[in-house]
Structures are given as structure tokens and as C-alpha cells.
Amino acid sequence: MIRLEKVAITGYKGIAVRTVIPAKNFNVIVGKNDSGKSTILKAIDLFINNKQYLPEDLNNRTPQFTEIELFFSTNNTQIVIDENVTTTFESEGLVNSDGLLHITKKWDGTKSGKITPECFITRKSFGSLDFFSLTEARLIRLCRDNGLEAEAGLMTNPDTGVEYNNAEKRQRLKEIYLERNFEFEFVSEKLPSSGQSRLKKTEQEIKKCLPQYEYFLADSPLSESDNSIQKYFKEMAFKVINDQVDTDTLEDTVREQLQTVLTAITEKINSVVADDEQVRARVDFDWSKLISTSFESDGNQGAVPLSARGDGFRRITMMSYFEYLAEERSDAHQNIIFAFEEPETFLHPSAQENLFEKLIDISGAGYQVFLTTHSPVLVSQTRRTDLHHVFKNDGNYCYNSEVNNHEEIANDLGVTVDNQFISMFDNARCLLLLEGVDDCKAFEHLASTYKANGAIESTLEELGVVSIPIGGCDSIKHWVSLDLLRTLNKPFFIYLDSDKEREGDGSPNTAKLIRQGFVEDQNFLVSRKRELENYIAPSAIERLVPGSDIDFTDWCDVKHISKTHVRQVSLGGKKIANKHFSSLTYEELQLSFNPTENDDEFIKVYEKVFNLI
């Protein structure tokens, strides 16, 4: 399966000079209005989906052409250029110097009417010895000239004893000439639009391999009638029909039933038309168009089609489609790039958070995701490494995919701390910075339960400690929160998830906090287990949800296990901590936070905070 690695855009909309955009697994593109965020998504759509190019798409500061380049890692994807012979882009030299499939489309913006692009591929060429385009006869002659012939004049693989096919001949000849330091170069060659040449067949194979690009515009209702969703189910249904239904027999039966009527009508037509204009009846079948899907919801007035519900409701509902894709963790899933233009449109902030979780999960399942956004809610939860910042400088398009200046993005999106919010902490004696709201609720429960059992004298609230959910270590919210600390000038302590996936791993959050100048055991600690959810013991879940029969280690992804639990009991999914942590008994908390009975993890954090007061 090929994967998009980067995009280069020249002379398209607001982009005048060539701009290269790396494609990450998850891409959040941020910037002010009219900065050119959507230009990237539209460029990929123009390229992959062959959308109509309009003369006004040409940047007015470029002479003539719009040029869009896509670069893919091909991962030894098998293709067929010669009949019945599988090969790869790499072995055919159809990759650039970085080993990427580099395809370019070029539109002449000075033309009017329908503008068709020219398409180019960058490939390795040996000049006059261009192995890619050599005929079979020429290949055989070169093999003989270079000592590769065997008995009966067959070009035989010495390891297998089987005759080399043409792809293997080309590969072996290239190896020989490279060993002799024969010079080669990378050339950009136009892909033909017609004919039967190897290059034309290559163009056809590229089309087959390109990922599906599903682009949801800002004003899209994101409903079940969207082409991508219908296509997904139709392809699934079509595969079932092909695999499980004898369509030939079924088609013959239908034709037999129709034939009497069709013959009678045909005879009547032919009786009144000239001999050279005789007609015949034909029955065509297109099983891919047999299926359509839709959803409806129950209401006071009966079933209501989803298409008749509000935009926000439809968007929330259709997020379940993306959630399903995220859980379909199969190597055989469809190769799709999802692009969302301002997906937060119509959604309440809490629904935006739910949306963001689903988009992250889609990326984690192997799909690439691009989205543009103005939402502080989405950006505040985005890892720094997933951000792209688009802005204009003296009218010029500027693009930054390695965001270090968080303040600029925060200001673009209005992620700021107002004076009213600051006043809420005037009486706080110390600040405890935790990862999320669930962590804050968990620490409240820990403190009240420990006090009730005589383990501590005062709760955090009684000490004047205020817990603040700051988001992940890489999020914009985290950095804005640290600016808040300087504004408040209060003592603080940070406690974050370790995010370790194995016991012997180092904590990525520890490394990040140390790089930011914090000192472990002085300014911060990370959890001994993977995250908060791992502190809810399986035995406690069984008590709270009888029959759950769930098991996990300190390093498992408990949220994913809860979400995909086969017994379908109500574990809470990603909100398992929110649902169950506050119901844990003191004994269950001790089992997780103080298993050796002499090194209580909560007490350690509590004492750190207590000593700051």
C-alpha cells in the first residue's frame, strides 16, 4: 500500500512559489482566515480526484502554470506492467533519488474551457541504455552480451533454474551496469494519455495504486449520503456478491424472464424500421449499483431520516462511521486519505472533543488524516508534531510544519487566558497540573478517600491546592497553561501519564518535560503505570460491572480494550476512568497505588504538593 509522504505546490491559488508540505499520519493545519489552510486540501483533491481546474485557480503572480507534485512511499507495492509479470516501482526504477514515487501534474492556466493537466513521473534513466523501455529482443541481446545466457539461449536465474522474466532481466542488467559505475540520472518524463507502451501501462498502474481521497468541505453536512460513505458500503456489498452469489446463473434467469417481452417489442420496432437500422435488445447488469444505505432515527412522529435532522446531529452520528474505521485494524483496510475542512462546524465544544478523539483513532488505525481548523478545542489537544502553521508574511504564503513558537498559533486561534479565568485562582496556595479532567476528578476521589481512611489529614481542596487539566505534554493547551503559571506566580507541581507501553521503556513525557527544563522529582513526576485507566484493577471492574471478564497489564491500552470489549458490557469505552474511578474503594486504590505497602504513589505526589505550600 502506498502512502503520501509530501506535497509540493506551485502557482496554485495563494501559493506562488514552490512550497513543500510534509504529510504526517495526522495533520492539523491552523492559521487565520484567508491564510491558505484549505489550499493544501484542495490541491490534493485536484490531483487525485481530477477535479476541474479553473483559470482563476492560477496564482496571479506566476507566469502560466499550476504545478502539483505528490510523493509516495511505495513499500514494494506489486504492479503489473508486462502481462502476467509482477514487479515493483522500486525494481523498475520508477522512484526518485529519495526512493519515492514522484508524480507531477501541470495545468496551463492561460487556457480557457476544460483544462486537462499533463502528468509526469520522475524515474531513473541510463540514457541510451534505458532498461525500462527496452524491447524484449533488445533485453535478450543485452543479457547475452553481458554473459547472462544459459543453455538453449534462455536467460535463466542460476538460483531457481527458471527463466528470467523481462522484469528480472531489467533488474539484473541494471545491477551489472551499476557495478561498472555506469552513469544514470533521474528524469521527469511525461506519462502518455494513450497507447500501449510500458509507460502508459505504468500510468494505469499508478491510478490503481493511488489512495482514495475523501474530502469533506466546511459546509458539508457529513451525512450518510456522502459519496465516500456510500462507496464504502457499496464496495463491501459488491465483494460479498462476487464472493457468495452465482451472478452468471442469476443473470441468465433474469434474461430468460425478460426475453419474451423484449423479443416481442424488438420485433415490433424492426417491423417499421429500415433493414440497415434493425435493433436488438440487451440486458445489462451492474451489481455495484444494487445497494444503497441510509439511517433513520425514531421520533415522536415516527422514523425520521438522518438527512432530515440538524447538521450538528448528522455530524455527530456520522462520526460513528469514522470510529468503525478506526477500530477496523486490518492490513486489508481500504487505502484512504481523509481530509476535513473545519470539521468542528455545527458542533458544541464537547462534541468537538469527541470528534477529535475519533479522528485521532482513524489515524492510529493506519489512515492518513488532514484537517483545517479554527477550533481552540481541537488545536489545544493536538500534539506539537502534528501541527502545520499557515500564515502570510508581507502577502507571501508561509508554511511551517515544525512548530516551535506555540504562542503564534495560540494567538491566531484565541487560545488565551483572560483575567476572569485568572481570578479563579487568586486564593490558590498551590497548583497541581494534571493531564485531563478525568485525572482531576480521580485526584479529588483519592484525596477524600485517603482522608476518610486516616491516611492523610486534609484533602487537596482543604490545603488550598487547585488541580488544573493542562492537556498532553505536546499540546498547545499545555504551553498556554505554563504561560498561565508565570502569570499566576504560584507554586506548582506536574503529574502526567508516563505513556509507557512496556515496563522497561523510558517515559516519553519524562523526556519532554526534562527538555523543557523541568526536574523530575522536583517539578514533576510521571505515573508508574501507563496512564490513569491502568490504576483501575480488573478485579474492581468486575465488581462494578459483573460479567465483564476483562484483564490487562499495567502497560495495556485500557481505553481501547474497554472500547472494543467483546462482551459489549458497559465499561465506558474511552471514558472508563470517568465512569468508574470515583467508585473505587480505599482497598482497591491501595492495590493500585501502594502494591508493596511501603511506597504509595499518591502519597508521594501529595507530599510533593504539601511541601510547596
C-alpha positions, 0 to 999 in steps of 0.5 A: 500500500502506498502512502503520501509522504509530501506535497509540493505546490506551485502557482496554485491559488495563494501559493506562488512559489514552490512550497513543500508540505510534509504529510504526517499520519495526522495533520492539523493545519491552523492559521487565520482566515484567508491564510491558505489552510484549505489550499493544501486540501484542495490541491490534493483533491485536484490531483487525485480526484481530477477535479476541474481546474479553473483559470482563476485557480492560477496564482496571479503572480506566476507566469502560466502554470499550476504545478502539483507534485505528490510523493509516495512511499511505495513499500514494494507495492506489486504492479503489473506492467508486462502481462502476467509479470509482477514487479515493483516501482522500486525494481523498475526504477520508477522512484526518485533519488529519495526512493519515492514515487514522484508524480507531477501534474501541470495545468496551463492556466492561460487556457480557457474551457476544460483544462486537462493537466499533463502528468509526469513521473520522475524515474531513473534513466541510463540514457541510451541504455534505458532498461525500462523501455527496452524491447524484449529482443533488445533485453535478450541481446543485452543479457547475452552480451553481458554473459547472462545466457544459459543453455538453449539461449534462455536467460535463466536465474542460476538460483531457481533454474527458471527463466528470467522474466523481462522484469528480472532481466531489467533488474539484473542488467541494471545491477551489472551496469551499476557495478561498472559505475555506469552513469544514470540520472533521474528524469521527469518524463511525461506519462502518455494519455494513450497507447500501449507502451510500458509507460502508459501501462505504468500510468494505469498502474499508478491510478490503481495504486493511488489512495482514495481521497475523501474530502469533506468541505466546511459546509458539508453536512457529513451525512450518510449520503456522502459519496465516500460513505456510500462507496464504502458500503457499496464496495463491501456489498459488491465483494460479498456478491462476487464472493457468495452469489452465482451472478452468471446463473442469476443473470441468465434467469433474469434474461430468460424472464425478460426475453419474451417481452423484449423479443416481442417489442424488438420485433415490433420496432424492426417491423417499421424500421429500415433493414440497415437500422434493425435493433436488438435488445440487451440486458445489462447488469451492474451489481455495484449499483444494487445497494444503497444505505441510509439511517433513520432515527425514531421520533415522536412522529415516527422514523425520521431520516438522518438527512432530515435532522440538524447538521450538528446531529448528522455530524455527530452520528456520522462520526460513528462511521469514522470510529468503525474505521478506526477500530477496523485494524486490518492490513486489508483496510481500504487505502484512504486519505481523509481530509476535513475542512473545519470539521468542528462546524455545527458542533458544541465544544464537547462534541468537538472533543469527541470528534477529535478523539475519533479522528485521532483513532482513524489515524492510529488505525493506519489512515492518513488524516488532514484537517483545517481548523479554527477550533481552540478545542481541537488545536489545544489537544493536538500534539506539537508534531502534528501541527502545520502553521499557515500564515502570510508574511508581507502577502507571501504564503508561509508554511511551517510544519515544525512548530516551535513558537506555540504562542503564534498559533495560540494567538491566531486561534484565541487560545488565551487566558483572560483575567476572569479565568485568572481570578479563579485562582487568586486564593490558590496556595498551590497548583497541581497540573494534571493531564485531563479532567478525568485525572482531576476528578480521580485526584479529588476521589483519592484525596477524600478517600485517603482522608476518610481512611486516616491516611492523610489529614486534609484533602487537596481542596482543604490545603488550598491546592487547585488541580488544573487539566493542562492537556498532553505534554505536546499540546498547545493547551499545555504551553498556554497553561505554563504561560498561565503559571508565570502569570499566576506566580504560584507554586506548582507541581506536574503529574502526567501519564508516563505513556509507557507501553512496556515496563522497561521503556523510558517515559516519553513525557519524562523526556519532554518535560526534562527538555523543557527544563523541568526536574523530575522529582522536583517539578514533576513526576510521571505515573508508574503505570501507563496512564490513569485507566491502568490504576483501575484493577480488573478485579474492581471492574468486575465488581462494578460491572459483573460479567465483564471478564476483562484483564490487562497489564499495567502497560495495556491500552485500557481505553481501547480494550474497554472500547472494543470489549467483546462482551459489549458490557458497559465499561465506558469505552474511552471514558472508563476512568470517568465512569468508574474511578470515583467508585473505587474503594480505599482497598482497591486504590491501595492495590493500585497505588501502594502494591508493596505497602511501603511506597504509595504513589499518591502519597508521594505526589501529595507530599510533593504538593504539601511541601510547596505550600 
